[in-house]
C-alpha cells in the first residue's frame, strides 16, 4: 500500500526567523548521519558506523558554524512543522569560497573530537577538490543529504530544485562533486553532466557541471 506523501517545507537560512546560526545548528545531525557511510567518509575516518557518526557531527558542526559567518545558503527540508530537518543542502554562491574560519573554540573542539589524523585527511580531501573547482564564477553545491530513513520520499529532489531556482535566477553555472556512482544519474536529471573524474584517497569522485540557465520570466 502506498503512503500519502506531503510536499516538504523548504526553509532557507535567509528566511529563518531565529537567524542563520540557529538554522545551521539544526542541520548538523541530519547531515552527519546522511554522509556517515559515503565512500570518502569511510576512507577518511574508518572504524564503524557509530565512530564515523560521532566524527561527522564534529566536522559538520565546524563547517556549518563557518558557513553561518559567510555567504553560504542553507536549505532544510521538514515534513512536519518544528521537527528536526529530514534533509539539508549547503551551497556557496559565486565569491562564497572559501568559507570563513569557524570560531577557534569550534575548531579546537573538532580536532579533539576527530583527532589529528582525521582532520589532516579531511584537509587532503579539501585540497584535492579545490583543484577541480571551475575558475569562472559559479554556484557550488557543498553538501546535500537526507536522513537515510526518509530517503526515497523526494526530499533530496525538493532541496535541489529549490537551490537551482536561485542558481537560475543568478544565471550562473553550477558545480558539485559526488563520491557515489549511484548519484550521478540523480544529478543528471537536473541538468548536471560529468565534467571530470578523479580519485581522492583512492575513492572515485565524479565532478559535475550544469551550464548557466536564465530563469523563465514570470
Secondary structure, DSSP 8 states (H G I E B T S, - for coil): --------EEEETTT-TT-HHHHHHHTHHHHHHHTTTSHHHHHHH-S-HHHHHHHHHHHHHHHHHHHTTTT-EEEEEESSTTS--SEEEEEE-TT--S-----HHHHHHHHHHH-HHHHHHHHHHHHHHHHTS-SS-EEEEEEEEE-GGGTTSSHHHHHHHHHHHHHHHTT-EEEEEES-GGGHHHHHTTT-EEEEEEEETTEEEEEEEE--------
